[in-house]
Amino acid sequence: MMLAWKLGPALACGNVILLKPAEQTPLTALYCAALIKEAGFPPGVVNIIPGDGPECGYAIAIHEHIDKVAFTGSVEVGKKIQEAAAKSNLKRVTLELGGKSPLIICEDADLDYAVKLAHDAIFTNAAQSCVAASRTFVHTKIYDEFITRSVELAKKRVVGDPFDSNSEQGPQINDSQFQKILGYIESGKKSGAKLECGGERVGNKGYFIKPTIFSGVKDDMQIAREEIFGPVMSVLKYDSYEEVIKRANDTIFGLGAGVITRDITRALTLAHQIRSGSVWINTYKAICNQAPFGGFKQSGQGRESGRYGLEAYYEVKTVVVKLI
C-alpha cells in the first residue's frame, strides 16, 4: 500500500522516482520493480535503492538534485530528513510519522461490536501500524464489562504463521522490536497498570507476542504516551466527553482517531474536536485512495492520497502573456 501511495501520484505528475524501501522489508519493493519492468516502463523512471537509513536514506535527503522527499516512518527520522532537506536545496518534504491514536467508546455503543472493532484497530498486522488505536478510552458506565469481554476475545485470538489462513496475528518484524515491546509491557506493569491478559511470548520460536491488554492505565504512563508499535492495548476510563477530548488530544501525535457511538451528533462533535488527520466513526482504518491521509502535530506534514496527495509532486507556474 505504501509503495502505491508513493509511486502513484509521483508517476501521475510526470516525475522520475528513486525509492528506498525499509531495510527490514526490501523484497516487496524489488518485486514491484520487476513488475514495473515487465509492464514496459522506460529504464530509469522508477529506481529502487535498497540500503540502510543513515547511509542511503540520508544521501537521498541531502542530495542537491532531488526536488521532493516523501517519507513514512518514525518521528525521529522524519525530523532528520526535514533538517537535511533544509540544509541542502530546500526540497519539499511530506512526512507520515508516528501515532498514539485514541479510540473513544461511548456509553451507548454496541458493546460486542465495540470490543471487536477495538481489537481490529490495535491488533491487526500485529499492531505494526502507525495509526493503530493504542489508547482505548471507554466510558466509566461500560468500562468493566468492556474489559471482561475484551479479555475473552483476546484469549481466543490465533497468533501464528501469517501464511496460515487461520492466523489472526503474525510476528513482530525483528528481534529488536520484539524486545522493545516486551520492555514496554514490563514498564506498564511496573507503573501500576493491571495486566489483564497476554504480556508474553507465544511459544519459543519467532517474534510472536500474545495480544496484551492493560486496564487501569493513566495518561502519564509510558504505555499511554509512547508509540509501542506492538500488540498492546491500553484501556483508559473516562467520565465526561469534555474530559476525554482533552485527554485524547494530550499527545504529541495526531494521526488517527476513532469514535464508537449510536449518536451521530455526538460523533460529529467529537470528530470536530479531536486533533488528528483522520477520524473514523463506528469503523477504523477505513482508508481509501480518494480521501487524503496524513497527520497533525508530530505525526507529520502534508497528505497522501486524494487530490491533496498530488499537490506535493508538481510545481505551480504562472505565465503572463501580453498580446501585441
N, C-alpha and C positions, 0 to 999 in steps of 0.2 A: 504493500500500500504506500509506504513512504517513498519507494522508488518511483511509483506512478505520480505521486504528488509533486515530486521534484522534476521528473522528466517531462510530464505533460505540458505544463504552462511554459516551461523554458523552450521546448521544441515548437510549441504553437506560436510563440513570439519570434521564432527565427534564430534562436541562439545556438551556439556550439557549447557542448556540455563536458565538463570534467567532474566526474563523480567519484568520491572516495567513500566506500562503504565502511561501516563499523568494523574494526579489526576482528571482532568476535564472530562476525557473520558475513564474510566476503562472498560466499559461494552463490547466494541468491543474485547478487548484482552481476557476478560473472556469467551466470546462466542467462540473465536478462540481456547481457551484451551479446551472447551467442544468438539469441532470438532476434536482436536488432540487426545483426549482421545477416542472418538468414532472411530477414524481411527486405533486405536490399538497401539499407541506409548507406549513404556515401561514407567512405572512410573518413574518420576524424570528426564526425558530427557528434557522436557520443563516445566518450573515452572513460573507461573505468580504471581507477588507480588504487589498488589495494595498498594498505600501509597503516602505520600507527598514527595517532593524532599528533603527538609532539613534533614529529618529523614531517610526515606527508600532509597532515591537516594544516599545520602551521604554514607550510610552504604555499598552500593554496590561499590562506587568509592574508598573507603578507605580500603576495605577488602583485607587481605593479600593473600587469596587463590582464588581470581578471577583474571584471566590472561588477560582479554580483556574487554573493555567497548566501546560500540557504543552508541552515544547519538545524538538525534535530538531535538533542542530547541534553547534557547537564547544564545547569546554570553556570557553574564554574568555567566550563569550556566555552560556553556562549559568550561570556564576558571577555575571555581571552581572544576569541575570534573578532569581536567588535573592536577591541583595542588594536589588534593587528591591522584590521581594515582601516582604522583611522590613521594609523602611523604610516600606512603605505599610500594608497591612492584614493582614500575616502570611498571605497567601493560600497555599494549598497549591501545591507545585511538584513536578512529575515531570520528570526530565531524562534524555534518551537522547543521550549525547555521543560523544566520540571513542574511538578504539581503536587498538591496535597488537597485533593478535591473533596468538598463536602457533599454528602448526600443527606438531605433533610427529610425525615419521615414524620409526617403529621399524624395527629391522634386519630383522624378519620380514615386513615389508609387501610386498604385491604391487607391484613397482616401477612397472610400467606404469600400474596403477590409481592409485598414489600420485602419480605425475607429473601425470596428467590431473586428479585431484582438486585438487592443489596449484595448478594453473593456473586451474581454475574458481574456487577460493577467493580468488584475488587479482585475476585479470584480468577477471572478469565485470563488466559495466557500466563498463568502463574503470577498474576499481578505485575507483570513486566510491561507496564503501560504508563506513560506519563500522565494520563488522565484518569487513572484508577481511583475509584471513590474510597480512599483510605480512611476518611473521617466520616463515620456514620452517626449522624445526630438523630436521636429518637426521643419523641415526646415522652415525658415522665409517665403519662397515663398508660402507655403501652410498652414501656421500656422492659420490664421484667419478662413479659410474655414474648417480646421480640427476642430477647437473649435466649430464652428456653427453646424457641423454635429454630433460631439461627444455629445454635449448637447442634441440635438434632440433624439439621440439614448438612452442616459441615462434616459431621461424622460419617455421613453417607457418601460424601464426595470421593470419587475414584481418582486417585493420584497414580500416574504411571506413564508408560511409554506413550508419547504423543502420537505415534503412528498406529496405536491401538485405538480403534473406533470407540471402545468402551471407556477410555480415559477421559476425564473431565479436566484434569490439570496435569501439566507436564513439569519438567525440571526447571531450575534456575539456569542462567546462561553459563556460569562457570563457578569455580570454587571460591574465588574472591567475593562474588556477590552472595553466594551461599553462606559464607561465613559472616558477611556483613549483616544479613538478615537475621541469622541466629543471634548476633550481637544485639540487634535492636530488640529481639524478643527478651533477652536477658535484661536489657535496660527497662523494658516495660514492667517486668516482674519486680525488679529492684525499686522502681519508682512508686510502687503501690497499686498498680492496676491489677485486676484479677484475671488470670489466665483461665478462660473458660474451656478451651479445647485447643488441641494442636500444640504448636510450640516446639516441635522436634522433627528430626529427620524421619523420612519414610524408608524403612529398610536400611541396608548398609552399603548400597552401591548407588552411585549417581547423586545428583544435587536436588533431590526431591524433599520438599518440606510440607508437612501437614497443614491444611487450612487452619489458620490461627485466629482466634477471637479473644479480644480483651474487653472486659467490661470495667466500669468504674474509672474510665480514662479521664484525666484532667487536661485542660488546654495547654498547660505549661510542660507536660511530659514530652520527652524526646520523641516517643512514638506518635504523638499527636502533632508535632511541629515539623519533623524532617521527612523527606521523601525516602521511603524504605525500598520501594521497587521490589516488593515481595509479598507473599500471601498473608498479610497481617491486617485484620480488620479491627480498628479501634472504635468502640461504640461509646458515644458520649450522650449524657442525658441533658435535656433542656426543658424549661417550664413555659417560656413565652416566645412568641415569634420575634419580638424586638430583641430579645436576648440572643436567640440563635443566629439572627442575621449578623449581629456584632461579632459573635464568636466565629461564625463561618468565614467572615472577612478578615479575621485576625491572623493573617498569614502573609508571608512574602510572595506567595503564589497566587495565581488567578487563571488557571487554565480551563477547568470544567467544574460543573456542579449539577446536582440533581435535586428534584423535589417530588415527593410522592404524596398525593392528596386527592380527594374527590372534589375539592372546592377549587374550581378554575380561577375564581377571583383571587383567592389566597395564593394559588400557584403563581399567577402572573405578578402579583405584588412581590412575592419573594424573589422571583426571577429578575425583576427590575432592580431589586436592592442588592443582590449578590454580585460582587465584583469579580466576574470571570468571563472569559471569552465565549463560552458555550454554557447554556443551562438547559438541561433536559427535564421535561415534566412527565412523570409516570413512565419513563423509559430512561435508558442510559447508554452513552456512547453510540447514539443514533447518528452516525456520521455519513453524510452524502456529499458527492462531488460538487453539487450545486451550491452548497452552503459554506461560507467562509469558516475557517477553523484557525484558532490561534489564542494567545493568552494575554491577560492583563499583568501588570506589575512584573515580577521577575520570572514569570512563565514565558516571557518572550516579547517579540515585537513583529508586526506585520501579520499577514494572513496567508493561509494556503487554501486552495480550492475556491470555486466560485469566481465571480468577476474580480473580486478583490485579490485573489490569488494570482491573477495575471499581471497586476499593475507593477510589481517589482521587477518584472522581466522585460520591460520595454522603457524606452525614453520618450518623453513628450517634446516635440519640436514645434515651434511656431515659425511659419514662413509668411512674410508680408510682401505682397506684390503691388506696386503702383502701376496701373495701366496707363501707358503713354501712347 
